């Protein structure tokens, strides 16, 4: 199990998911519609990021956050908006959650 203490939510997700993270002592910030450059800077301060389909997690983002970002969670099916090869190269776990609470089963 990995230790996640802070999560950036980069796309809209259900409030109950946000609440569950907070109830388990995880710092949660929500910043929607961030550019690639903004995400490169923001994600240096987080263990995980949750996206849907709008936000792209690129090789540039993963390279700039190497050593800090541990997990990219895709709320929904597929991971076509995440550079999985770059994530693997930098030791970042990528997961999708077709069932809403799969993400939480991994963390708790």
C-alpha positions in Angstrom: 0.0 0.0 0.0 1.3 3.5 -0.8 1.0 6.5 1.5 -1.1 9.3 0.1 -1.3 12.4 2.2 -2.3 15.0 -0.4 -4.5 14.9 -3.5 -5.1 17.4 -6.2 -8.5 17.0 -7.9 -8.1 18.4 -11.5 -11.5 17.6 -12.9 -15.0 17.6 -11.4 -15.7 14.5 -9.3 -18.5 13.6 -6.9 -18.5 15.5 -3.6 -18.8 12.3 -1.6 -15.5 11.2 -3.0 -13.9 14.4 -1.8 -15.5 14.0 1.6 -14.2 10.4 1.9 -10.7 11.5 1.2 -10.9 14.3 3.8 -12.5 12.0 6.4 -9.4 9.8 6.1 -7.0 12.6 6.9 -6.0 13.4 3.3 -5.4 17.0 2.3 -7.6 17.7 -0.8 -7.4 20.7 -3.1 -9.5 21.2 -6.2 -8.1 23.1 -9.1 -10.1 22.7 -12.3 -9.0 23.6 -15.9 -5.3 24.0 -15.2 -2.8 24.2 -18.1 0.0 21.8 -18.5 2.5 24.4 -17.1 0.3 25.0 -14.1 0.0 21.3 -13.4 3.8 20.9 -13.7 4.2 23.3 -10.8 1.1 22.4 -8.8 1.7 18.6 -8.7 5.2 19.0 -7.2 3.2 19.5 -3.9 0.9 16.4 -4.1 1.2 12.7 -3.7 -1.7 12.0 -6.1 -4.0 13.6 -8.7 -7.5 12.6 -9.7 -8.6 13.4 -13.3 -11.5 12.6 -15.5 -11.2 12.9 -19.3 -10.7 16.7 -19.6 -7.2 16.9 -18.0 -4.3 15.4 -19.8 -1.4 14.0 -17.7 1.5 14.3 -20.1 5.1 13.1 -20.1 6.2 16.7 -19.3 4.0 16.8 -16.2 5.2 13.4 -15.0 8.8 14.3 -15.5 8.5 17.6 -13.7 6.8 15.9 -10.7 9.2 12.9 -10.5 9.9 12.0 -6.9 6.7 13.7 -5.5 3.8 12.4 -7.5 3.0 8.7 -6.6 -0.4 8.1 -8.2 -2.6 9.3 -11.0 -6.3 8.2 -10.6 -8.6 8.4 -13.6 -12.2 8.6 -12.3 -13.9 6.6 -15.0 -12.9 4.1 -17.6 -9.8 4.2 -19.8 -6.5 6.0 -19.4 -6.0 7.5 -22.8 -5.5 11.0 -21.3 -2.5 9.8 -19.2 0.9 9.0 -20.6 1.2 5.6 -19.0 4.6 4.9 -20.4 6.1 8.1 -18.9 4.3 7.3 -15.6 5.9 3.9 -15.5 9.3 5.4 -16.3 8.9 7.7 -13.3 7.4 5.1 -10.9 4.0 6.6 -10.8 1.0 4.3 -10.4 -1.8 4.8 -12.9 -5.2 3.5 -12.3 -8.7 3.9 -13.6 -11.8 3.5 -11.6 -14.8 2.3 -13.6 -16.5 1.8 -10.2 -16.4 5.0 -8.3 -14.9 3.7 -5.1 -12.2 1.5 -6.5 -9.7 4.3 -5.9 -10.6 4.4 -2.2 -10.3 0.6 -1.9 -6.7 1.0 -3.0 -6.0 3.7 -0.5 -7.8 2.4 2.5 
